[in-house]
Amino acid sequence: MGVQIPPSASFLRGRSFGPCFLSNGMQKSTIYPLFLSGTACPHRCSYCRPALSSGVNRPFDPGSPPADLLLWLRVPRFANNRFLALYGTDLVSWSANTLEPLLQWCDAILRSGAVSGFRTSLRPDSVNQADASILRRFSTIELGVPSMDSSVLNAIQRDHAPACVTDAVHRLRELGIGVGIQTMIGLPGATREIDQASTEIVARLRPDYVRIHPTLVLYETPLWAEYQAKRYVPLDIEEAVVRSAAAWDEYEVYGIPVARCGFHLPDSQLKSALAAGPWHPAFGQLVRGRRWRDRLEAYFDSHPDSDTIDVSQKAISDAVGHRGENRRWLEARFHKRIRFRPVPEPGDYPW
């Protein structure tokens, strides 16, 4: 017996399970991430490995930008909604002599019409201390917010209080700058309850989007030393998926898009950088699949005669689960064969 999901059951139709980057919850944006090095962040959190964060070991030279960036800038597609994102370092901590050439280069690109604007990521305390004229150069700023719990922030040597995050969000809003927030789960001292409470506080700040990163233990970090001394135990994959899914659920309640779930670690750096932790090449899909599984379990509990579920073509892989794990789990749970039937939605086809 088949069942079609009513339009009101949006949680089963797949609209909010996609991994696409959303700028405002509705429009897709084309992003070119440019990872910079230069003056290192003046702070060193216990989990951070600066060279890995930037992915490059030499300072960026505005006079010789990467060839693929130049090609991207010359392609006119999506020019009205694309952004150059400057990641990998805390820009406002750079000296004026280092920062000004970069900002002038950005201004020239903006005047050319090749991009809609620029994005960067900063610490909340850097936002609160930075000159407004520098902050206004960016259309969106992502704040690194590993936790909103004081004890966790102290444990990772973050050197600022939770109130600093609230102040930074308010300042960016007053300046008319978009706000993204990068969050973490499974940090030292962060229980499941603490992580969820932190998520709820971040959600109430209503950023334009969030990222969810499980904590990984990287070589040559203070957290690695804690791990070696058995003073820190990273989350396993299952617990990381459970916590991330719960966080995503909370953000969805507030209508906040999740831009990414999971830490991107290139294959070339995997063996040399990762010591321990819940890394998986398809971590985001594991989390989206778990959210589907929870909802499908509730659905089949309340519809015991049903054995078929209609799912948007765009969401079918997440509904079935990574390598079919949701289908297997549901069939074992309900002792029957479960069919996932892909159905088109408006916009699925170009005609």
N, C-alpha and C positions, 0 to 999 in steps of 0.2 A: 504494500500500500504506500503510495507516494504522498508527499505533503509539500505544498509550496509555501515558502516563508512569506508572511504578510508584510506589506511595506513598512509597517510600524516596527517590525523586528529588525531594525537596522544593524544590530550587533551581529546578525547572522548573514548579512548581505555583503560584507567584505569591504565596505567603503573606507573604514577607518583602520584596516589591517595592513594596508600597503606600506612599503618601506620608502616611498618617494619623499623627497625633500619638499616641504611646504613652507612658503614664506609667510603666509597669513592664514593658513587653515583652509584656503580655497584655491589659490593660484599656485601652480607649480613654478619653481624658479630653476634656472640653469646656473649652477655654481661651479666656478673653477677654484679649487683649493690650492693656494700657493703657500708652501711651508717654508718659513724663513728661519734663519739663524742670525745671530748678531750678539747683542748684549744679552746675556742670560737673565732669566727671571731672578730678581733679587732674593726670592724666597725659594726654599727647597722643601717641598712636601715629601713625606716619607715614601710615597709610592712613585714619585716622579723620576724619570730618567731623561734629563733634558735633551741629550743627543737624539734619543729615539723620538721624543715629542716633535722635534723639528724635522727629522728625517734627512737632514742635510748637515754637513760639517763645515761649510764655508758660508760667509755672509752673502746675502743677496745683493747683487749689483744691479741697480735700476738701469744702468747703461748696457747691460748684457742679460736681458731676461731670457728664460728658457724658450727654445724654439717652439715647443708645443703650445706655450702660452701665447706667443706672437701669432701662431696660426689660429688659435681660438679667438683672439681679439679681432682678427680680420674676417672671420666668418660672420655674416650679418644675421644669421638665424637667431630668433629670440632676443634680439638686441634690446627690446623694450622691457625685458624682465630677466636679466641675467646679472650676476654679481661676481666680483673677484673677491675671494675670501683669503685674508692674510692670517695664517695660523702658525703655530709652532713656537711662539715667543710672546712675551708681554710687551707689546710695542711701546706703551707709554713710559716704560722704565728705561728706554733707550736714551742715550744722550741726544741733545738737540742736533749735534753735528751728524749723527748717524741717522736720526729719524727724519730730518727735514728733506734730504734728497728723495727718500722713499715717498713722503707725502706729496712732494712736487710732481713726482712721476705719476702718482695716483691721480692728482688733479688734471694732468695732461690727458690721461686716458679717459677720464670722465668728460672732459671738454670735447673730446673727439667723438663722443657718442657711442663708443664701443661697448660700454657697460652702463647699467642703470645705477650702480653704486658699489660700495665696498662694505665688507664685513670683516670683523676680527673677533678674537676671543681675549678676554682680560679677566684678571682677578677683580673681585668686588672692591677691595680696598684701593686698587689702582684706579678704578673708575671714580671713586670718591675723591681721590687726590689729583686727578688729571685736569689739565686745563680744558675748559669747555670747547675751545676752538679746535682742539685736536679731536675730541670725541665726536664733534659734529661732522667730521670728515667721513664718518661711517654711518651707513643707513641702518645697520643692525650690529649689535655687539652681543656676543655670547659670553655669559658669565660662568666662570668655573665655580660650581657650588657642589663640592663633594658631599657635604652634609649640612643640615641645619641644626645639628645637635652639638652643643658646646663640648661635651666630653669627647666626642669623635673628632672634632676639629682640633682639640688639644692633642689627641693621640697621634694625629698625622702631622703635627707641627705646622698647622695652617696659618697661625699667627693673626687671625682675626676672629671676631665674634659673629654669631648668626645675624645680629642686627645690622652688621655691615652689608650683608646681602640685600636686606630690605631697603637700606639707604641707597644702594647702587641702583636697584631697580627703579626706585622713585626718581632718582636723578636722571636716569636715561629717559624715562617717560616725560619728565619736564622738558628735556632737550629735544623731544620728538624723535628719539632713536628707538628702533625696534629692539626687542630683548629676547634673546635665546638663553636657555640655562642648561649647562652640562652637569648632570647629576651622576652619582656613583652609589653602588650598593656593595655591602660586604666589607666595608672598611674596618680597621681595628676598632673593637668596641661596639660595632653596629649590629645589634640583634635584628631579627625580622621586625619586631615592633618599632625599634628606633628608626629603621629604614623607612617603614611605612609612615611613621609620624613626620619624618623629614619630607617625604613625598607630599604629604597633605599640606605642609607649610609652603613648599614650592608652588603647588597648584594654586593656593590662595593668592600668590603673587601674580598669577595670570600672565606668565610669559607668552610670547607669540609661538614658541615651540620649545621642546626639550629634547635632550639626548639622555639615554640611560646607559651607563657603562658599569659592568661588573668589575670589581677590583681584581687586577692581575698582579702577580709578584714578578717584577722585572729584576734581572741581575743588576748588580752595582747600584742598588737603592737601599736606603735605610730599612725599608719594609722587607727586603730580601734578608738583611741581617736578623730582623725579628723572626722571620720564617725559619731561618737556619737554627736559631736559638729556641725554636718551638714555642715562641711567645705569640705567634700569629698563625692561625689556621685559615687558609682561604676557603671560600665557599666551593662546594662541588657543583657540577653542572645543574643537577636537579634543583638544588636550593637557589642557585642564581636565576634559573628560569622562573621558579615560583615567585621570588621577590620582584623580578622585573615585570612579570605579568601583572602582579598586584599594583605595581607603580603605574603601569600603562593604563590599567583600568581606572585608576584614580584620575589620571590626567584626562582621560576621555570624558569622565563625568563633568570636568570643567571645560571641555571643548578645546583642549590643548593638544595640538599635533605632536607626535613623537617622530622627530626627524631621523633618528637612528637608535637602534638598540644593539649594543655589543661594541666591543673595542676592535677597531681595524688594525690588524698587525700583518704587514706584508710577509709573504712566504720567505723572502730573502732575509728577514730579521727574526723569524719565528724561533729558530733553534738558538740563536745567539742572544736573544733578549728575554724569552719567556722562561721563568724558573718554575712557576706553579700558578694555579688559578683556573677559573672556569672559562677558558677560551675554547671556542668552537667556530669553525669556518662559516656555519650557518646559524649563529646564535640568535640573530633577529628572527629567523623563521621558526626556531624552536619556541621562542616566546610568543610569536603570533599564533603558532599552532596550539600552544597551551591555552591561550585565551579562547580559541575556537573549541578546544576539547571541553573546557569547563562549561561553555554555553551549550554545546551539543549534548553533554551528559544531562544537564538540566532539562533540555528539550525532550530527549527520549525518556527521561523519568516521567515527564508529564504527558507524553504521547506514546504509551507502551505498544500501541498497534502499528506504529509507523516504523518503516525500515528504510525509507528513502528521504534524502534531504536535497533540496534544490539550492545550489550555491552559485553565486556569480562566477563567471569564467575567470575573472581577475583574481578571485580569492580561492579557487579550487585547491591549489597546491598547499596553501596554509590550512585549509579546512581538513584535508586528508592527512596533513601532518608531514613532517620531515621523514622522507622514505616510508611514508604510509603508516607512521606510528599511531596516529589518531584512529585510523580505521581499525587497526589491530586491537588497540586498547578498548575502543567502543564495542567491538564484536565480542571481546572476552568479557566485558562488563555486562552486556545485555544478552549474551548467548544467542546472537542471531547475526545474519549477514547484513551489513550496512552498505547502502548504495549512496554514492555522492553523484548527483546529476547536475552537470554544468548547464547553466542557463544564461543567455545574453542579457545584458542590461543596456539601457540607453547610453550611447557613447562607446559601446564596446567595438563598434564597427565604424569605418571611416565614411560610409555612405549614409 
